[in-house]
Amino acid sequence: SFEETQEIADHLRSHRSVVVNLQRVRKDQAAKIVDFLSGTVYALNGNIVKVGPDIFLCTPDNVELEGNITDMLTDESDYIPKR
């Protein structure tokens, strides 16, 4: 919920990464949450990256991100599909 964004911002300020799953949040609320978190990570020199449908990774400035999920999924040595 939007009320939890302050807690997420506090984690980022404490140099902890946060995965935010918005799949069960109304679209209008999800947009507000992403806007708030985008401003938060900008102010902290961090990053926000979409890692899946309505799932975002927010990182503080002490975390460096490399590559992307689709690159990992196409590399069969790193990803073995479960059946």
C-alpha positions as CSV (number, residue, x, y, z in Angstrom):
1,S,0.0,0.0,0.0
2,F,1.0,3.6,-0.4
3,E,1.4,3.8,3.4
4,E,4.4,1.5,3.2
5,T,6.4,3.7,0.9
6,Q,7.9,5.6,3.9
7,E,9.2,2.3,5.3
8,I,10.7,1.5,1.9
9,A,12.3,4.9,1.7
10,D,13.8,4.3,5.2
11,H,15.3,1.1,4.1
12,L,16.9,2.8,1.1
13,R,18.3,5.6,3.3
14,S,19.8,2.8,5.4
15,H,21.6,1.5,2.3
16,R,19.4,-1.5,1.9
17,S,17.9,-2.6,-1.4
18,V,14.1,-3.3,-1.6
19,V,12.1,-5.4,-4.0
20,V,8.6,-3.9,-4.5
21,N,5.8,-6.2,-5.7
22,L,2.9,-4.1,-7.0
23,Q,0.9,-7.0,-8.6
24,R,-1.9,-6.8,-6.0
25,V,-2.1,-3.0,-5.9
26,R,-4.6,-0.9,-7.9
27,K,-3.0,0.6,-11.0
28,D,-3.6,4.2,-9.8
29,Q,-2.0,3.4,-6.4
30,A,0.9,1.6,-8.1
31,A,1.6,4.7,-10.2
32,K,1.7,6.9,-7.1
33,I,4.1,4.4,-5.4
34,V,6.4,4.2,-8.3
35,D,6.4,8.0,-8.6
36,F,7.3,8.4,-4.9
37,L,10.0,5.8,-5.0
38,S,11.5,7.2,-8.2
39,G,11.8,10.5,-6.4
40,T,13.3,8.8,-3.4
41,V,16.0,6.9,-5.3
42,Y,16.8,10.0,-7.3
43,A,17.3,12.1,-4.1
44,L,19.5,9.3,-2.7
45,N,21.5,8.8,-6.0
46,G,20.1,5.3,-6.2
47,N,18.2,3.3,-8.9
48,I,14.8,1.9,-9.6
49,V,14.6,-0.9,-12.2
50,K,11.6,-2.9,-13.4
51,V,12.5,-6.6,-13.0
52,G,9.1,-8.1,-13.8
53,P,5.5,-7.4,-14.4
54,D,4.7,-4.8,-11.7
55,I,7.9,-5.7,-9.7
56,F,10.6,-3.2,-9.1
57,L,14.0,-3.3,-7.5
58,C,15.0,-0.1,-5.6
59,T,18.6,0.2,-4.7
60,P,20.6,2.9,-2.8
61,D,23.8,4.5,-4.2
62,N,26.1,1.8,-2.7
63,V,24.6,-0.9,-4.9
64,E,25.7,-1.3,-8.5
65,L,23.4,-3.1,-11.0
66,E,24.7,-4.9,-14.1
67,G,23.0,-6.7,-16.9
68,N,19.3,-7.4,-17.0
69,I,16.9,-10.2,-16.4
70,T,16.2,-11.0,-20.0
71,D,19.9,-11.5,-20.7
72,M,20.1,-14.0,-17.8
73,L,17.0,-15.9,-18.9
74,T,18.5,-16.4,-22.4
75,D,21.8,-17.8,-21.0
76,E,21.0,-21.5,-20.5
77,S,24.0,-22.0,-18.2
78,D,22.5,-19.6,-15.6
79,Y,18.8,-20.5,-16.0
80,I,17.3,-23.9,-16.1
81,P,13.5,-23.8,-16.6
82,K,11.4,-25.8,-14.2
83,R,8.7,-28.0,-15.5
